[in-house]
Amino acid sequence: MSIDRALVDAALAAVADPNTGHPFAAAKNLKNVSVDDATVSVDVVLGYPATRQFAAIEALVAGALREVPGVANVRVRVSQQIAAHTVQRGVKLLPNVKNIVAVASGKGGVGKSTTAVNLALALASDGASVGILDADIYGPSLPMMLGIEGRPESPDGQSMNPLTGHGVQANSIGFLVDQDNPMVWRGPMATSALEQLLRQTNWQDLDYLIVDMPPGTGDIQLTLSQRVPVTGAVIVTTPQDIALLDAKKGLKMFEKVGIPILGIVENMGMHICSNCGHEEHIFGAGGGERMGKEYGVDVLGSLPLDIAIREQADSGHPTVVADPDGRIADIYRSIARKVAIHIAERARDMTSKFPNIVVQNT
């Protein structure tokens, strides 16, 4: 019995990506569809990292194809191909860095750095090549959170190689100064130092570079937003009204410089007593959701106020690596996947596809 190719195409068209809800065919994720006697082969190429879900997606697609009359064998190969996407107008991409994600908050103390580190580790756990830059010149925390000691090596006296922690490339001013040495610098000095860290680090073929931004919306943040090629920003807040007030300012800053908001992460949304199990909204409830509705931005996820998150970050083993199968690590991975999907749905950067035009006198 011959296989009707139209039935194969119809079966594939009905299969939706469980992470996006969109059909794989409509999103152009299906490649190399072929029918050979009683065997159907297809490649599923995702635009975001999801290696932990490859087997489930393969089973989903294969199950749909086996329903087609005449199909005896199915070969489904799932892979991921992460592309560079557009940034602010007039700003060029960095070499060896496809996408830069700024993790920001208008206010300090809302868990921004902890979120940034766990998002980087979550993306890496799904097969992406990830780096993280500690942009908080005055209060670098990356060395402690990733459990990294030592100083970056310079192969040529002008650039430096990133250090690595838990499979993530990293750089921070904290690697270059003593831990108890305060950075008493004015804004222009701090901005210049940060740009050097960003541009003079030999990042190695990164799919994503997470930039842990300093809190606030001052000179450093504005300068970076205008000069650094940012694919999108993630805003971290707590449900507290004061934190939301400052988070909105950070959101508006990115909007003004043409950087899309990928979503909001709500930290410390709920506290569950470790003794009695009582749930309490210490910092209020629903703040992130209200902010998202007000500005038309997705709420990527809400994290609880949990002592384990703090203890794991302080120990140099953040939650995603300390308890990879735990509930909170699942939340971080869900947030990271949503960030990557939002990026994948943006327009691709095509500047590398066009030749340089050179005008010469002849």
N, C-alpha and C positions, 0 to 999 in steps of 0.2 A: 504494500500500500504506500503510495507516494504521499509526501507531506505537502499540504497546501501552504505555500509561503505567506499568503494573506492571513491565514489563521495564526501562523507564528507571529507575524507582526501585530495582529490584534491582541494576542495574549501578552506580548511584551508591552504594548501600549497601555494595558490595564494595570501593570505593576507599578506601584508608587513607592518612592523612597520613604522608608519609615521615619527618617529624620526630618525631611522637608515636607512630606505630604504631596509632593509633586511627582507625576509619572516620570520614570527614568527616561523614557523615549522623548517626552516633551522637553526635558532638560538637556537633551543631547548627551546623556551619559552612556548610551549604548553604542558600542563599536563592533565592527567585524562580525555582524550577524550572518551566519551561513547555515545552509541546509544541505546535508550530504547523506543521501539515502534516508536512513531512519535516525540520523544524528543531527541535533541542532547545537550550534556553538554560538556563544555571545560573550563579549567582553563588557563588563560594567566598570566604567572609569569615573570615580568620584572626584569632585573638585575640592574636597575637604578631607582632613585626616580622620580615618575611622577603622583602623586595622582591627580593633577589638570586635568590630561588627561584620567583618568580611564574611565569616562563615554563615551568619544569619541572613545576610543579604543574598549570598550565593544560594542558600536553601530556598529563599523566597522566590527568586527568579526561576530557579530550576523547577520548583513546584508548579509554577504557572505554565511552564513549557511542557511539562509531562501531561498536562490536561489536553494538549492538542492531539487529535487523532493521528495515529501513525508514528508518533515520536517514541522511540525505544531508548535512545541514549541522549543525555544532555551534558554539555560541557559549558560551565559558567566560570569565568575568571573575573574576580573582582580586584581592582587596583585603585590607586589614588594618584592624581596628578594636580599638584597645587601650582597655580599660576600667579604671576604678579598682577596686581590690580591698580586702578587709577588712584592718584593722590591729588593734592592741591594743585591748582593750575600754576605753572611756572616753576615747580619744584621737581628736580630730577630724582629718580630712584638711586638708592645706594648700591654700589657693586656687591654682588653676592647676597643681597637681601631682597626677597620678593615682596613682603608685606610687613609694614610696621604698625603695631597696635599700641596706642597710648592708653594706659590705665591711669585714670585721674580722679581726683576728688577736689571739691572746693575747700574742704576742711580736713585737718589732720586728725588722726586718732580713730578713723572709721574702718581700719583694716585694709587699706588700699594695697600696701606692699604685700601683705599676706595673700590677698586675692591675686595680685599680679604673679607672684611666684607659683602659686598653685595652678593658675591658668596656663603658665608656661609648661609646667610639669605635666598637666593634663593633655595638652596638645602633643607633647613629646611621647606620652604613653600611647597615643593613637598613631604613632608612626611618622610624625612631622619632625623636620629639622628645626630646632627652636633655639633662640638666643634671648637673653634678657639683659637690659641695660638699666642700671640703677641711676636714675636721673635726679635723685635727691642729693644734691651736693652737700647740703648742710647736715643731713641726717641719714647717711647711707646705712641700709640695713641688710643689703643683699648678702654680704659675706657671711653673716651669722645665720641667716635663714637657709642658705644653701650649704652651710657647713664647709665653706671654702677658706683655706688659708694660703698665704703666699702672695707673690707679686707677679703681674703679667711679664712675660719675656718679650724682648724686642729683637726681631731678627735682623733689623737694618738700622736701628737707632732712631727711626722716625715713626714706625708703627709698632703695635703690640698685639700679641696673640691673646685671645680671650682665655680665661680659666674655665674649667668645666665642673659642674656639680650635678649629680644625678642625671647625667646625659644632656644637660642644657648648657650651652655656651653662655658665659656671663662676663660682664665688666662693670666696675664700680670705682668711684673715687676712694671707696673704703679699702680697695686693694693697694692703693698707692700712698696712703698716709697712715700714721699710727692710729689705733682705735680710739684713743683718748685725745686726739689732736683736733680741736675745733677749726672749721673752715671759716675764718673771719674774712669773708670776701664780699665786695659789693656785687650788685647784680651783673654788670658786664663781665666781670672776672669769672663769675660762676657760669654764666652762659657760654663764655669762650672755652672754659675747661670742659663743659659738658659736650660741646660740639666736637672737641678734640677726642673725647672718649668715644663718641659715636662714629666719627669718620676715620679715625686712625686705628680703630680696632679691626683686626683681620678676621672679620666674621666669615665663617665657612659655609657657603651655600645654604643660607637660612630660608626656610619657607615662611617663618614668622619671627619677627623681633619684637618682643614685648618691652615697652618702655614704661618703667615705674616712675611716673611723673611726681614731682614734689607737690605738696598740697598748695592750694591757693590759685590765684589767677593773676600773678604779678608779672614782672619783666621777664623772668626766666621762662615761664609757661607760654607767654605770648610770643617771645622770640623763637622758641622751639616750634610752636605751632605754625609759624610762618616759614621757617627754614628747613625743618625736617620733613621728609616725604612720608606723611602719615596716611595709611589706608583708612583707618577709622579709630574711634575712641570709645572706651568703655568707662562709664561713670560709676564710681563706687560711693555708696551712701549708707546711712542707717535710717530707720524709720523716723528718727527724731526730727522735729520741725526745724531746729537750728541747723542740723546737718543738711537737711533737704534744701534749706535756703541757700547755703553755700554751694551745694551740688548743682543747683540750677544755674548759678553764675558760671561754673565750669562748663556746663553744657552749652550755654549761650556763647561762651568764648570760642569753643570749637566751631559752632555754627557760623560765627562771624568770619572765620578764616577759611571756611569751605571744607571742613573736615566732618564727614558724616559720623553720627553717633550710632554705634553698633548695638548699644543697649545699656541698661542699668542693672547693676548688681546691688542687691540689698543685703548688707551685713547686719548681724546681731538682731535678726528679725524676731527671734523668740528665744527665751531661756527655758530649758527643761531642768528642773531640779534633779541632781544626781541621786538624792536620797529618797525623795517621795514621788518624783515623776510629775510634779505640778508644773504646768506650762504658764509662763507669764511673759507678756510683751513689755519688757522693761523700758525700751526706747520708743514705745508706741507701736501701732499696727497699721499696715496698709500704706505707709508713706511712699515707698517706692512705686507701688501700683498707681497711686494718685499722680505722682510726678510723671510716670510713663504716659498716662492718659492725657495729662495736660499738654505734653510736648509731642505726643504721637511717637513715642519711643518704646521699644520692647523692654519688658523686665526679663532679664536673662535667667534670673534665679534668686532665691532668698536663702541665706545661710543662717544657722542658729548661733546664738551666743554660747559657745561651747569651750570649756577649759582645754580640751584636747587640741583644738586648733592652735591656741596660743602656745601650749607646751611643745607641740611638734615643731612649730616654726622656730621657737627659741632654741630647740635642740639641733637645728640644722637638718631636720628630716620633716619637711612640710607634709601635710595630711595626705596628699595624693601618693607620696612614696611611703609614708609611715604606715598608713592603713589603706592600701589601694582597693580593697574590696569592701570598705566601709561605706555607710550611708552618705557621709559628708564628702568623701572622695567622689562618689557618684554624682553629687550635686555639682562639684567643681568640673567634672568631665562633661556634664550636660551643658553647663555654661560655656565651657571652652568650645564644644561642638557647635553651639548656636552662634558663637562669635565667628568661627571658621565658615559656617554656612552663609552668614550674612556677607562675609567677604567674598565668598565664591559666587554669590549672586550679583556682585557689583561688576561694572564693566572692566574688562581686562586692560592692562597697560600695553599699548601697542607701539610705544616710542622706539623700542628695539627693532621693530619690523621695518621701519622706514630708513632708507639710506641717508647719510649726511650729505647735504648739498654744498659743494665747494664751488665758488665763483672765481674764475681765473681770467686774467687778461691774456688774450691770444693774439 
